[in-house]
Amino acid sequence: MKLTNKITIGEIVADDFRTAAIFTKYHIDFCCKGYRTIEEVCKKRDIEQNELIEHIEKARNSSANQSFDYKSWPADMIADYITKTHHRYIEEKAPIIIQYLTKLCGVHGAIHPELHEIHTIFSKSALDLTAHMKREELVVFPFIKKMKAAQNKGTSFDLPPFFSIENPIISLREDHITEGQRFKRIAALTNNYTPPVESCTTYKAAFAMLEEFDKDLKKHIHMENNILFPKAIELEKTFEKVS
């Protein structure tokens, strides 16, 4: 992919995930707002376009930290990967983080009242993400797999209750925006996940886990918004659906 200021940042990261680190460095949201072009984000954040493109090119040409070429994977394979990797990660890590935050609120909440807001935001996020993932695993992802199987066999499929895959995708993308806003707030409350100088081991561990969770969620959302969902929409367009 040749870089121009008209290419969207979502397309850039979808083409090579190593570029995500560059956008993160410049505090550019490449997952929920991946539809913006380089020109748009540079103007918004007062960044020199040539400078940003140069850093992106260096990341793409680097031989270190090679990642999977997710963009080349079929939609059903990506759906399975997201379920087994990112969904399982949330299910495993969220309860542990809540446990740590609960302890921090009890011990340090009086001196650091922001911990209570962090606890509230993350707990709500964990609850909503659980419902979000269930919608994907029980409704959206199975339909994507159904379309892919039909494509492989050269057959058609019945019209789904939601009429078109684009309808649930709209809702899922709205959820992603909400989570992006929540973790932006958590990052601000934690000073970008920097624990106080006098903090204990639990404090440091909790913030480190929150930061890791945030990074994984960004990759998770990026893979859905910028790779899986566009693939699913294009896949659906190849069929003449029957009721």
C-alpha positions as CSV (number, residue, x, y, z in Angstrom):
1,M,0.0,0.0,0.0
2,K,1.4,3.4,-1.0
3,L,1.0,6.0,1.7
4,T,-0.9,9.2,0.8
5,N,-2.6,11.7,3.0
6,K,-5.9,10.5,1.7
7,I,-5.6,6.9,3.0
8,T,-7.5,6.2,6.2
9,I,-5.5,5.3,9.3
10,G,-7.7,2.2,9.7
11,E,-6.5,1.0,6.3
12,I,-2.9,1.6,7.2
13,V,-3.1,-0.4,10.5
14,A,-5.1,-3.1,8.8
15,D,-2.4,-3.4,6.2
16,D,0.4,-3.6,8.8
17,F,-0.4,-3.7,12.5
18,R,3.2,-2.6,13.4
19,T,2.0,0.9,12.5
20,A,-0.4,0.9,15.4
21,A,2.5,1.8,17.7
22,I,3.1,5.0,15.7
23,F,-0.5,6.2,16.0
24,T,-0.5,5.3,19.7
25,K,2.6,7.5,20.2
26,Y,0.8,10.4,18.6
27,H,-2.4,9.7,20.6
28,I,-4.3,9.0,17.4
29,D,-7.3,6.7,17.7
30,F,-6.9,4.1,15.0
31,C,-9.7,1.7,16.1
32,C,-12.9,3.6,16.8
33,K,-11.9,6.5,14.5
34,G,-10.0,4.5,11.9
35,Y,-12.2,6.1,9.1
36,R,-10.1,9.4,9.3
37,T,-7.4,10.1,6.8
38,I,-3.8,11.1,7.5
39,E,-4.6,14.6,6.3
40,E,-7.6,14.8,8.7
41,V,-5.7,13.6,11.9
42,C,-2.7,15.8,11.1
43,K,-4.8,18.9,10.8
44,K,-6.8,18.0,13.9
45,R,-3.7,17.4,16.1
46,D,-1.4,19.9,14.4
47,I,1.0,17.2,13.3
48,E,3.4,17.5,10.3
49,Q,2.1,15.1,7.7
50,N,5.5,14.2,6.2
51,E,6.8,13.5,9.7
52,L,4.0,11.1,10.5
53,I,4.3,9.4,7.1
54,E,8.0,8.9,7.6
55,H,7.5,7.2,11.0
56,I,4.8,5.0,9.5
57,E,7.1,4.0,6.7
58,K,9.9,3.1,9.2
59,A,7.5,0.9,11.1
60,R,6.4,-0.8,8.0
61,N,9.9,-1.4,6.8
62,S,11.1,-2.7,10.2
63,S,11.9,-6.4,10.3
64,A,11.3,-6.6,14.1
65,N,8.0,-7.5,15.7
66,Q,6.5,-9.1,12.6
67,S,2.8,-9.7,13.1
68,F,0.3,-11.9,11.4
69,D,-1.2,-10.6,8.1
70,Y,-4.7,-10.6,9.5
71,K,-6.0,-8.8,6.4
72,S,-5.3,-11.8,4.2
73,W,-7.3,-14.1,6.5
74,P,-10.9,-15.1,5.5
75,A,-13.7,-13.6,7.6
76,D,-14.6,-16.8,9.4
77,M,-11.0,-17.3,10.5
78,I,-10.7,-13.8,11.8
79,A,-14.0,-14.3,13.8
80,D,-12.6,-17.4,15.4
81,Y,-9.3,-15.7,16.2
82,I,-11.0,-12.8,17.9
83,T,-13.2,-15.2,19.9
84,K,-10.3,-17.4,21.1
85,T,-7.8,-14.6,21.6
86,H,-9.4,-11.3,22.5
87,H,-12.8,-12.5,23.9
88,R,-11.1,-15.1,26.1
89,Y,-8.6,-12.5,27.3
90,I,-11.4,-10.2,28.5
91,E,-13.2,-13.1,30.3
92,E,-10.0,-14.0,32.0
93,K,-8.5,-10.6,32.9
94,A,-11.5,-8.5,33.7
95,P,-12.5,-10.2,37.0
96,I,-8.9,-10.1,38.2
97,I,-8.6,-6.4,37.5
98,I,-11.9,-5.7,39.2
99,Q,-10.6,-7.6,42.3
100,Y,-7.4,-5.5,42.3
101,L,-9.3,-2.2,41.9
102,T,-11.7,-3.1,44.7
103,K,-8.8,-3.7,47.0
104,L,-7.1,-0.4,46.0
105,C,-10.4,1.5,46.6
106,G,-10.5,0.0,50.1
107,V,-6.9,0.8,51.0
108,H,-6.1,3.9,49.0
109,G,-9.5,5.3,48.0
110,A,-9.5,8.0,50.6
111,I,-6.2,9.5,49.5
112,H,-6.8,8.8,45.8
113,P,-10.5,9.2,45.2
114,E,-10.0,8.8,41.4
115,L,-9.7,5.1,42.1
116,H,-13.4,4.9,42.8
117,E,-14.2,6.3,39.4
118,I,-11.8,4.0,37.7
119,H,-13.4,1.1,39.4
120,T,-16.9,2.2,38.3
121,I,-15.9,2.8,34.7
122,F,-14.0,-0.5,34.3
123,S,-16.7,-2.5,36.0
124,K,-19.3,-1.1,33.7
125,S,-17.0,-1.7,30.7
126,A,-16.5,-5.4,31.7
127,L,-20.3,-5.9,32.0
128,D,-21.1,-4.3,28.7
129,L,-18.2,-6.1,26.9
130,T,-19.6,-9.4,28.1
131,A,-23.0,-8.6,26.5
132,H,-21.2,-7.3,23.4
133,M,-19.2,-10.4,23.0
134,K,-22.2,-12.7,23.4
135,R,-24.0,-10.8,20.6
136,E,-21.0,-11.5,18.4
137,E,-20.5,-15.1,19.4
138,L,-24.2,-16.1,19.3
139,V,-25.5,-13.9,16.3
140,V,-22.9,-12.1,14.2
141,F,-20.0,-14.4,14.0
142,P,-22.1,-17.5,13.3
143,F,-23.8,-15.6,10.4
144,I,-20.4,-14.7,9.0
145,K,-19.3,-18.3,9.2
146,K,-22.6,-19.3,7.5
147,M,-21.9,-16.9,4.6
148,K,-18.4,-18.1,4.2
149,A,-19.5,-21.7,4.2
150,A,-22.1,-20.9,1.5
151,Q,-19.5,-19.1,-0.5
152,N,-17.2,-22.1,-0.3
153,K,-20.0,-24.5,-1.4
154,G,-21.4,-22.1,-4.0
155,T,-24.8,-22.0,-2.4
156,S,-27.1,-19.3,-1.0
157,F,-28.4,-18.7,2.5
158,D,-31.7,-17.7,4.2
159,L,-32.3,-14.0,5.0
160,P,-31.2,-13.4,8.6
161,P,-33.6,-11.9,11.2
162,F,-31.5,-8.7,11.2
163,F,-31.9,-8.5,7.3
164,S,-28.3,-7.5,6.7
165,I,-25.0,-8.0,8.5
166,E,-24.6,-4.2,8.4
167,N,-27.4,-3.7,10.9
168,P,-25.8,-5.4,13.9
169,I,-22.4,-4.1,12.8
170,I,-23.7,-0.5,13.3
171,S,-24.6,-1.4,16.9
172,L,-21.3,-3.1,17.6
173,R,-19.3,-0.2,16.2
174,E,-21.3,2.1,18.5
175,D,-20.3,-0.1,21.4
176,H,-16.7,0.3,20.4
177,I,-16.9,4.1,20.5
178,T,-18.3,3.9,24.0
179,E,-15.4,1.7,25.1
180,G,-12.9,3.9,23.5
181,Q,-14.3,6.9,25.4
182,R,-14.2,4.9,28.7
183,F,-10.6,3.9,28.4
184,K,-9.6,7.4,27.3
185,R,-11.1,8.5,30.6
186,I,-9.3,5.8,32.5
187,A,-6.0,6.7,30.9
188,A,-6.5,10.3,32.0
189,L,-7.5,9.3,35.6
190,T,-4.4,7.1,35.9
191,N,-2.0,9.6,34.3
192,N,-1.5,7.1,31.4
193,Y,-1.3,4.2,33.8
194,T,1.4,5.7,35.9
195,P,1.0,4.7,39.5
196,P,2.0,7.2,42.3
197,V,5.6,7.2,43.4
198,E,4.7,5.8,46.8
199,S,2.4,3.1,45.4
200,C,2.5,-0.5,46.6
201,T,2.9,-3.6,44.5
202,T,-0.8,-4.1,44.1
203,Y,-1.2,-0.5,42.9
204,K,1.5,-1.0,40.3
205,A,0.1,-4.4,39.2
206,A,-3.4,-3.0,38.8
207,F,-2.3,-0.1,36.6
208,A,-0.1,-2.4,34.5
209,M,-3.0,-4.8,33.9
210,L,-5.3,-1.9,33.0
211,E,-2.7,-0.7,30.5
212,E,-2.4,-4.1,29.0
213,F,-6.2,-4.5,28.9
214,D,-6.5,-1.1,27.1
215,K,-3.9,-2.1,24.5
216,D,-5.5,-5.5,23.8
217,L,-8.9,-3.9,23.5
218,K,-7.6,-1.4,21.0
219,K,-6.2,-4.2,18.8
220,H,-9.5,-6.1,19.3
221,I,-11.6,-3.2,18.2
222,H,-9.3,-2.5,15.3
223,M,-9.5,-6.0,14.0
224,E,-13.3,-5.8,14.0
225,N,-13.8,-2.3,12.8
226,N,-11.2,-2.2,10.1
227,I,-10.7,-5.8,9.0
228,L,-13.5,-8.2,10.0
229,F,-16.6,-6.0,9.6
230,P,-15.6,-4.7,6.1
231,K,-14.8,-8.2,5.0
232,A,-18.2,-9.4,6.3
233,I,-20.1,-6.6,4.5
234,E,-18.3,-7.3,1.2
235,L,-18.9,-11.1,1.6
236,E,-22.6,-10.5,2.0
237,K,-22.7,-8.4,-1.2
238,T,-21.5,-11.4,-3.2
239,F,-24.7,-13.3,-2.6
240,E,-28.3,-13.1,-3.9
241,K,-30.0,-13.8,-0.6
242,V,-33.2,-15.8,-0.5
243,S,-35.9,-15.6,2.1
